[in-house]
Amino acid sequence: MRALIGFLPWIVYAVIATGDQWRYGAITGLAIAVVLVLWDRRSGRAWDEIVIETSAAVFFALITAISFIWPHTELVKYGPALVNVWLAGTAWGSLAIGRPFTLGIAKTMAPPEVHALPVFYRVNAVITAVWAAFFTIAAVALTVVLALDPHATAMVIAIKALTFVLPTLFTVRYPKIVEARHS
């Protein structure tokens, strides 16, 4: 459940940032992300445990700046897609540097004796790749839908829900499947 709190800035932004409200969504997302990062760091969480929260703080700082510099940019229309482009970049980037973003979170939930096992790393690399793939799929689907109909709210919500729920379910089930195979 704690890991899902890291997505709170993104969720709040998605709710608030509709049409002309994108600036307020960005500011709110930034505020929540900064509070989460500060809270987590004060609680002793390592940086690798809060990759999504840190990524959110950077993203929302950029989007907030853009919302003031270019308040009428066409990017507003693609806000939901931009979120997924950023999250895909975060996930793919974490894999590229050999530090899957789920690894730090998983270390807080798994016993220390498994942290150094190759299978522990592989499980997290697979989970991160699944998230990266779904973020990428969502980015492409949302870009196409929003280009065709910027007011296709029901379709946007459906895409966002599916591309969040499905990797969440995979994240919960996959480690259990691997553990059962290795028992």
C-alpha positions in Angstrom: 0.0 0.0 0.0 2.8 2.4 0.8 4.2 2.1 -2.7 0.9 3.3 -4.1 1.2 6.5 -2.1 4.1 7.4 -4.3 1.6 7.7 -7.2 -0.6 10.2 -5.2 0.9 13.3 -7.0 0.2 11.8 -10.4 -3.4 10.8 -9.4 -4.2 14.2 -7.9 -2.8 15.9 -11.0 -5.0 13.7 -13.2 -8.1 14.7 -11.3 -7.3 18.4 -11.1 -5.5 19.1 -14.4 -8.5 19.2 -16.7 -8.5 21.9 -19.4 -7.7 25.3 -17.9 -6.9 23.8 -14.5 -3.6 22.2 -15.5 -1.5 24.8 -13.8 -3.3 24.1 -10.5 -2.9 20.4 -11.0 0.8 20.9 -11.6 1.2 23.1 -8.5 -0.7 20.6 -6.4 1.2 17.6 -7.8 4.5 19.4 -7.1 3.4 20.3 -3.5 2.4 16.7 -2.8 5.5 15.2 -4.4 7.8 17.6 -2.4 6.0 16.8 0.8 6.3 13.0 0.1 10.0 13.3 -0.7 10.7 15.3 2.4 8.6 13.1 4.6 10.2 9.9 3.2 13.7 11.2 3.6 13.0 12.4 7.2 11.6 8.9 7.9 14.9 7.4 6.8 13.9 6.1 3.4 16.7 5.8 0.9 16.6 7.5 -2.5 16.1 4.2 -4.3 12.9 3.7 -2.3 11.4 7.0 -3.5 12.2 7.1 -7.2 8.6 7.7 -8.3 8.1 10.4 -5.7 11.4 12.1 -6.7 10.5 11.8 -10.4 7.1 13.3 -9.6 8.8 16.3 -7.9 11.0 16.9 -11.0 8.1 16.4 -13.5 5.7 18.7 -11.6 8.4 21.4 -11.2 8.9 21.4 -14.9 5.2 21.3 -15.7 4.5 24.1 -13.2 7.3 26.3 -14.8 5.9 25.6 -18.3 2.3 26.4 -17.1 3.5 29.9 -16.1 5.9 30.5 -19.1 3.6 29.2 -21.8 0.1 29.0 -20.2 -1.6 28.4 -23.5 0.7 25.8 -25.0 -0.7 22.9 -26.9 1.0 20.6 -24.4 -2.0 21.2 -22.1 -4.1 19.0 -24.4 -1.6 16.1 -24.0 -1.2 16.3 -20.2 -2.2 12.7 -19.5 0.1 11.5 -22.2 3.0 13.6 -20.9 2.6 12.0 -17.5 3.0 8.6 -19.0 5.9 9.6 -21.2 7.7 10.8 -18.1 6.9 7.7 -16.1 7.9 5.5 -19.0 11.2 7.4 -19.2 11.7 7.0 -15.4 11.0 3.3 -15.6 13.0 2.6 -18.7 15.8 4.8 -17.4 16.0 3.0 -14.1 16.4 -0.3 -16.1 19.0 1.2 -18.3 21.2 2.1 -15.4 20.6 -1.3 -13.8 18.5 0.0 -10.9 14.9 -0.9 -11.5 12.7 1.6 -9.7 10.8 -1.2 -7.9 14.0 -2.6 -6.3 14.2 -0.1 -3.5 10.6 -0.5 -2.7 10.9 -4.3 -2.8 13.8 -4.2 -0.3 11.5 -2.7 2.3 9.1 -5.6 1.9 11.5 -8.6 1.5 13.8 -10.1 4.1 17.4 -8.8 3.8 18.7 -12.3 3.1 17.1 -12.3 -0.4 18.2 -8.8 -1.5 21.5 -10.0 -3.0 19.9 -13.0 -4.8 19.9 -12.7 -8.6 16.3 -13.8 -8.7 15.3 -10.9 -6.5 16.9 -8.5 -9.0 15.3 -10.3 -11.9 11.9 -10.2 -10.4 12.2 -6.5 -9.9 13.6 -6.0 -13.4 10.6 -7.8 -14.9 8.1 -5.9 -12.7 9.8 -2.6 -13.7 9.8 -3.6 -17.4 6.0 -4.4 -17.2 5.4 -0.9 -15.6 7.6 0.7 -18.3 5.7 -1.1 -21.0 2.3 -0.1 -19.7 3.4 3.5 -19.2 4.6 3.5 -22.8 1.4 1.9 -24.1 -0.6 4.5 -22.2 1.5 7.3 -23.5 1.0 6.2 -27.1 -2.8 5.4 -26.7 -3.4 8.7 -24.9 -1.5 10.7 -27.5 -3.6 9.2 -30.3 -6.9 9.5 -28.4 -6.2 13.1 -27.4 -5.1 14.1 -30.9 -8.4 12.7 -32.3 -10.7 14.0 -29.6 -9.3 16.2 -26.8 -12.6 15.7 -24.9 -12.7 11.9 -24.9 -12.7 11.9 -21.1 -14.2 8.4 -20.7 -11.6 6.9 -23.0 -8.8 8.7 -21.2 -10.0 7.5 -17.9 -10.3 3.9 -19.2 -6.8 3.9 -20.6 -5.4 5.4 -17.4 -7.3 2.9 -15.2 -6.3 -0.2 -17.3 -2.7 0.9 -17.6 -2.4 1.3 -13.8 -4.5 -1.6 -12.6 -3.0 -4.3 -14.8 0.6 -3.6 -13.8 -0.4 -3.3 -10.2 -2.0 -6.7 -10.3 1.1 -8.1 -12.0 3.3 -6.5 -9.3 1.3 -8.2 -6.6 1.1 -11.6 -8.3 4.4 -12.1 -10.1 6.7 -12.3 -7.0 4.3 -15.0 -5.5 4.5 -17.0 -8.8 8.3 -16.8 -8.8 8.5 -17.7 -5.1 6.3 -20.8 -5.7 8.5 -21.9 -8.5 11.7 -21.6 -6.4 10.2 -23.3 -3.3 
